[in-house]
């Protein structure tokens, strides 16, 4: 499904509309300042959703050489 708009709101809206039992999301760690100022999509979904949210931390990206 393709949706436009605020990602966290769209994820929550679709999960509730479709009657999902669980929202599973991968996270990529913290971005520190930007997470504090803007929040992350995963964090917003976690706070907005009445559907349980499973957050799984992804493996870190290798640093470029």
C-alpha positions as CSV (number, residue, x, y, z in Angstrom):
1,X,0.0,0.0,0.0
2,X,1.2,3.5,-0.8
3,X,0.3,6.4,1.4
4,X,1.3,10.0,1.6
5,X,1.5,12.4,4.5
6,X,3.1,12.1,8.0
7,X,4.5,8.6,8.2
8,X,3.7,7.9,11.8
9,X,0.1,9.0,11.4
10,X,-0.4,7.0,8.3
11,X,1.1,3.8,9.9
12,X,-1.2,4.2,12.9
13,X,-4.3,5.0,10.7
14,X,-3.8,2.0,8.4
15,X,-3.1,-0.4,11.2
16,X,-6.3,0.7,13.0
17,X,-8.3,0.7,9.7
18,X,-7.2,-2.8,8.8
19,X,-7.7,-4.2,12.3
20,X,-4.1,-5.2,12.7
21,X,-3.2,-7.0,15.9
22,X,0.4,-5.8,15.9
23,X,2.7,-3.1,14.3
24,X,6.2,-4.4,13.9
25,X,8.9,-1.9,13.1
26,X,12.6,-1.9,12.7
27,X,14.6,0.9,14.3
28,X,18.1,2.1,13.3
29,X,19.2,3.5,16.6
30,X,19.2,7.0,17.9
31,X,20.1,10.2,16.0
32,X,20.4,12.1,19.3
33,X,19.7,15.8,18.5
34,X,17.3,15.2,15.6
35,X,15.4,12.6,17.7
36,X,15.1,15.1,20.6
37,X,13.9,17.9,18.3
38,X,11.7,16.0,15.8
39,X,11.2,12.5,17.3
40,X,11.5,9.4,15.3
41,X,8.7,7.7,13.3
42,X,9.0,4.6,15.6
43,X,8.7,6.7,18.7
44,X,5.7,8.6,17.3
45,X,3.9,5.4,16.3
46,X,4.6,3.9,19.8
47,X,2.9,6.9,21.4
48,X,0.0,7.3,19.0
49,X,-1.1,3.8,18.4
50,X,-3.7,1.8,20.4
51,X,-2.4,-1.3,18.5
52,X,0.6,-3.0,20.2
53,X,4.0,-2.0,18.7
54,X,7.0,-4.3,18.4
55,X,10.3,-2.4,17.9
56,X,13.3,-4.4,16.7
57,X,16.7,-2.7,16.6
58,X,18.4,-3.3,13.2
59,X,22.0,-4.0,12.9
60,X,24.2,-0.9,12.7
61,X,25.3,0.3,9.3
62,X,29.0,-0.2,8.6
63,X,31.0,3.1,8.6
64,X,32.1,4.2,5.1
65,X,35.9,4.1,4.5
